[in-house]
Amino acid sequence: MKILLLNDRYPPRYESSVASITSNLAKEYEARGHTVSVITSHRKDVSQEILREGNSISLPVEYRPSLRHFKSIKQGAVSLLLEKEIRKLEPDVVHAHNVHMYLTYDALRIARQYTDAVFITMHDVMSFHYGRLMTRRYIASEGADTKTTVQDHIRQAGLQWNPVRNRIIRSMLDRNVTNVVAVSDALKRALDSNGIPHTCVVHNGIDTASWEAHTKEIAAFRRRHNLEGKKVMLFGGRLSRDKGSTPLLHALSKIRKAIPNVMLLAIGNPKTWAGLHKEAAVMEDLSPYIRNIDWLPKEGMRAAYGACDVVTTPSLCLDTFNLMNAEAMANSKPVVGTCFGGTPEVVENGVTGFICNPLHTDEYANLLLTLLSDDALAVKMGKAGKERVEKLFTVERQTEKYLALYERLARSGQ
């Protein structure tokens, strides 16, 4: 098969979780004998020309980000470039991932002109919402109520709200897409409740072997960041309020009284972290119990997983899959995760870690404390986590499920 993947960003120029997923899939498809092309984008300060590197074609696309909810639907100049490239490639399958910024949803219409096999994977809620889903109803229902309203959209987007955006996106998906793939059951329920058509689920996968840290790099990481002799909790990703920084810091306030050598390792932008720390309004000074490290490349992040005792993902939004859970499990680390979003599908409560509502701060702190205090339990859960991720959340398994979708369409003769 000739498979074309679309994603707004792509390595090595741009790194993101979805870019990494798309890249891993491209490698797996090629390893299985398929011809793979990738269309992505770059900003015009990089080049004003199309860049062709290996199997990737990068289009020059740029506009003012405040226009995103208008420009992400269709841009005439981008559509012309896409049509020319897709026509030349003549793909059997087009599979879009994140196209809600630069490549635009109009890429789906163009793709459908050349093949009936058009798929899109939703990695977030941007197909029906204007930012991370964390409405009052969603929080109060512990993630059960995912329906959004016009008022929710206006509250999230403000003056950038586009009154026809969601209706146009739903129409584009309905007319042009074979399947809308959600990366978790939690996201599928949200897509369904907000009118997104043709949904099914394929969980994300990781290259498990490449995420397993080695003893020497773990020891070097601990020395470099003064973590020797510490009980380390790891928290990271794109830092923001909805990732649960406030309940985490309040939990740390309780834990450090029972475990004086505890250390919270927070991976992410230091300026953002400083603002979140201040916003949490914890009464005492927690700075002696925190190491904040700016963004790390994969090798550094892998060592961070190896150097910690427990990983925590206390998101308060619909965190659709959260790759940190799977990456932690690949390193045999237990996870204390959130009840919001897809984490309960990855972390098996009571087996590979614990699931809770992070807003119940005492319960959350006690679960972290349990794993930090009981090394045997942490090792047992970490081992179970590694077995679980190797069984369910590998890029090989993800690839097989996607290929089955493509082949089912071919067999049906659609």
Secondary structure, 3 states (H helix, E strand, C coil): CEEEEECCCCCCCCCCHHHHHHHHHHHHHHHCCCEEEEEEEECCCCCCCCEEECCEEEEECCCCHHHHHHHCCCCHHHHHHHHHHHHHHCCCEEEECCCCCCCCCHHHHHHHCCCCEEEEEECCCCCCCCCCCCCHHHHHCCCCCCCCCHHHHHHHHHHHCCCCHHHHHHHHHHHHCCEEEECCHHHHHHHHHCCCCCEEECCCCECHHHHCCCHHHHHHHHHHCCCCCCEEEEEECCCCHHHCHHHHHHHHHHHHHHCCCEEEEEECCHHHHHHHHHHHCCCCCCHHHEEEECCCCHHHHHHHHHHCCEEEECCCCCCCCCHHHHHHHHCCCCEEEECCCCHHHHCCECCCEEEECCCCHHHHHHHHHHHHHCHHHHHHHHHHHHHHHHHHCEHHHHHHHHHHHHHHHHHHCC
